[in-house]
Amino acid sequence: MLREKAEDLKETMESVSKLSSDRLNALEQALPLAEHFFDTHNVLNQWMDALEDEMAVLDSPASKCYFLSLGEILPSCFSMPLTTISKF
């Protein structure tokens, strides 16, 4: 009976160890993706803040035209490298 409990504990320990290892591998793979997302979000947020500042200066008819051109530019920004987006 003691031997069975020890064997059960050993199996449980091995199972927990395997699950922990799998979880660690997943997190190690996710970290660079999360960092890239964070950096990209910051760049895009800074770009949008600058755009808002620029829009505040423009009068209403000009801003309407600017938004039309922005509608053409913005979708292509998502396929550009981050250094290109910051040039807008």
N, C-alpha and C positions, 0 to 999 in steps of 0.2 A: 504494500500500500504506500509506504514512504517512497519507494522507488518510482511508482506511478506518478505521484505528485511532483517529484523532482523532474521526471521526464516531461510532464505537462508544463511545469514552469520553464523548463529549457525551451520547449516548443514556442511558448508564449513569448519568451525573451527573443528568440530568433525571429519570430514574426514581427514583433515591435521594432527590432533592429532593422529588418528589411524595409518595413514601411517608413521608418525614419530616414533611412538612406535614400529611398525613392523620393521622399518629400524634399530632402536636402538637394538632390540633383535637380528637381523641378525648380526650386527656388534659385539655385545657382544659374540656371538657364534664364529665368525670368528677370533677374537683376539687371543685366545689360539692356534688356528691352524696356524695363521700367525707367532706367536712367535716360535712355534715348527719348522715350515719350516725354519725360519731365523736361529735358533740354529743348525738345521741339516745341512743347507747349509754352515754355518761357519765351522762346524766340517769336513764336506766333503772337503771343500776348503783347510783347513789346511792340511788334509791328502794328497790331491793331490799336494799341494806345497812341502810337504816333499818327496813325490814320485818323483816329478820333480828334486829336489835336488839330490836324490839318483840316478836317471837315468843319470844325468849329469856326475856322477863319473864313471859309468859303460862304458865299451867299446862297440862297435857296436854289435858283436855277443852275448855278454852277455845280452844286452838290448833286443835283439830279443827274447831270451829265457825267459827273465823276463816278456816281454809283453804277451807271450803265457800263462804263469802261471797267470798273472794278468787278462787275459781274462776269466780264470776259476774262479778266486777269486772274481772279481768285482761284477758280478751279485748276488752272495750270500751275498754281503755286504749290499744290500738294504733290506734284510730281517733280518739283525742282529741288535741288540741294538747298540746305538751310542757308548757305551763304548767299544764294541768289535771292531768297525771300527778303533778307535784310536790306537789299539794295532798293526795294520799293520805298 
